[in-house]
Amino acid sequence: MYHFGLEPLLKQRQFTEDLLQRELAICLQLLAEEKEKLSTYRQLHQKCQQRIDRRLQTPIAAADLTLFCDYLKSLAVNLTEQKQKISEVEKDVDQKRDDLVAAMKRRKILDKLKEKGRLAYKRDRSKREQISLNDIAIQGYGRKERL
């Protein structure tokens, strides 16, 4: 039975890879949520702008216009902040992806070593079995010669 001496290390690397996959999935989910918020802010901004345009077709109180303008400015600030937040989350996603790729490479190296060791063990075992079978055949032939 083949025993891979680095099995504990392989298991640890597999665990690390699984952990990084979960972290990447969480970051991707967060990125999707942040993009959804940005979309919502854009829709609000567009609706507010359309509402102001409709209201400007008729006389409007200065206080109402100021209120709309302040709200538009607030939405513009929210849009800018949300874009910045998305940029940060995208950087985080890229870093997590790079970490995951590196972890996968380290694990695959050990997988290849394990497979090479298993094949070498199988070849050695097959060779020993063939030697044993040859010895048995030689002994059987020797007995026939004596009879």
N, C-alpha and C positions, 0 to 999 in steps of 0.2 A: 504494500500500500504506500503510495507516494505521500510524503509530507513536505509541504512548502514551509521552509523556515521563516519566511517573512510574512506569513499569514496574518499575524497580529497587526503588522504595519499596513498590509493591504486592507484589512477591515477598518482600520483607523482612517485611511485615505478615502475609502468608500463612504464612511460616515461623514467626513469633512465635505466630500462632494455632494452628498445628499443635503447637508445643511446649507451649503452655498446655493443649491438649486432652490431650496425653500426661500432663502433670502432674496434671490433674484425674482422669484414669483411674487413675493410681497412687494418688492420695488416696482415691478411691472404693474401690479394692481394699483399701487399708489400713483404711478404715472398716469394710468388711465383715469383715475379719479380726478387728478389735477387738471388733465386735459378737458374733462367733462365740466369742471368748474369754469375753466377759461371759456368754453363754448357758451355756458350759461351767462357769464359776464358779457360776452359779445352780443348775445341775443338781447339782454337787458339794455345794453348801450344802444343797439339799433332801434329797439322799440321806443326808448326814451327820445332818441333823436327824431324818429318819425312823429311821435306825439308832439314834440316841440314844433316841428315843421307844420303840423296841422293847426296847432294853437296859434302860430304866427300869422296864419291867414286871416285871423280875426283879431280884433284888439285884445290885448292881454295886459294884465296888471304887472307892473315892474316887479313886485314881490314874487309873483308866480314865475316870471321869467328867471329871476335870480335863483329861485328854488330849483327850477329845472337845470339851470347852468351848474349850480353847485352839485346837484346829483350826478350830472354828466361828468364833472371833474372827478367826483368820487369814484365813479365807475372806471374812468380812465386810469386813475391811480390803482384801482383793484386789478385792472387788466395788466398793467405794467408789473405789479407785484406778482401776479399769477404767472406771467411769462417768465419772470426771474425764478420763481419757485419750480416751474417745469424744467427750466434749464438746469437747476441744481439736481433735481430728481433724475434727469436724463444722464447727468454726469455720474450719479450714484449707480444707475442701472449699468452704464458702460463699465464702471469699475467692478461691479459684482459679476458682470459677464466675463470680464478678463480674469477675475479670480477663479471663476468656475472653469473656464477653459484651461487655466494652469493646473487646477486640481485634477481635472480629467486627464491631462497629459501625465501627471505624476502617477495616477492610479493605473493608467494604461501601460506604463512602463513596467509596473509590478505585475500586471496581468500577463504581459508578454514573458517576463521572467518565469512566472509560474507555469505558463504553458510550455516554455522551452524545457524547464525542469521536468515537467510531467512527461513530455515526449522522450527526453533522455532516459528517464526512469523506465518508460515503456520499452524503449530499444534495448536497454541493458537487461531488463527482465526477459525479453524475447530471446536475446542472445544467450542468456544463461539456460533458458529452457531448451534451446536448440543444442547447446553443449550437453545437457543432461540426456536429451533424446539420442544424441550421437553416441554417448557413452553406453547407454542401454543397448543400442543397436550393435555396437562393437562387442559388448559382452555376450549378447545373444548369438552373434556370428561365431565368437570364440567357442562357445558351448557346442555349436553344431559341428565345428571342425574337430573337436575332441571326440565326438561320438562316432 
